[in-house]
Amino acid sequence: MYRYIPPSKKNLEEALHLFEEIIKNIELSGLNLSVIVLKVLRLSRLYTIK
């Protein structure tokens, strides 16, 4: 089961960077969708822990 962890400033900065990168990749079709999905999964893991 996962629980919520309040994000640190570093996590928020990393999340913003990843989010911007993901949006660019989608808009420009710059990457394969599977790579974009991996980035989205990384983004979601910034806020959860087992």
C-alpha positions as CSV (number, residue, x, y, z in Angstrom):
1,M,0.0,0.0,0.0
2,Y,1.2,3.5,-0.8
3,R,0.9,6.5,1.5
4,Y,1.2,10.3,0.8
5,I,4.4,12.0,1.6
6,P,4.4,15.8,1.6
7,P,6.7,16.9,-1.2
8,S,10.0,18.7,-0.5
9,K,11.1,21.7,-2.4
10,K,13.6,19.5,-4.4
11,N,10.7,17.1,-5.3
12,L,8.5,19.9,-6.4
13,E,11.3,21.3,-8.6
14,E,11.9,17.9,-10.1
15,A,8.2,17.3,-10.7
16,L,7.8,20.7,-12.4
17,H,10.8,19.9,-14.7
18,L,9.4,16.4,-15.5
19,F,5.9,17.8,-16.1
20,E,7.3,20.5,-18.5
21,E,9.4,17.9,-20.3
22,I,6.4,15.5,-20.7
23,I,4.2,18.2,-22.1
24,K,6.9,19.2,-24.6
25,N,7.4,15.6,-25.6
26,I,3.6,15.1,-26.2
27,E,3.2,18.4,-28.1
28,L,6.2,17.9,-30.3
29,S,5.9,14.1,-30.6
30,G,9.5,14.1,-29.6
31,L,9.5,10.7,-27.9
32,N,7.9,7.3,-28.1
33,L,4.8,7.1,-25.9
34,S,6.4,4.3,-23.8
35,V,9.2,6.7,-22.8
36,I,6.6,9.4,-21.9
37,V,4.7,6.8,-19.8
38,L,8.0,6.0,-17.9
39,K,8.4,9.7,-17.2
40,V,4.8,10.0,-15.9
41,L,5.4,7.0,-13.6
42,R,8.6,8.7,-12.3
43,L,6.5,11.8,-11.7
44,S,3.9,9.9,-9.7
45,R,6.6,8.2,-7.6
46,L,7.9,11.5,-6.3
47,Y,4.9,11.6,-4.0
48,T,4.5,8.1,-2.8
49,I,6.4,5.5,-0.8
50,K,5.8,1.9,0.0
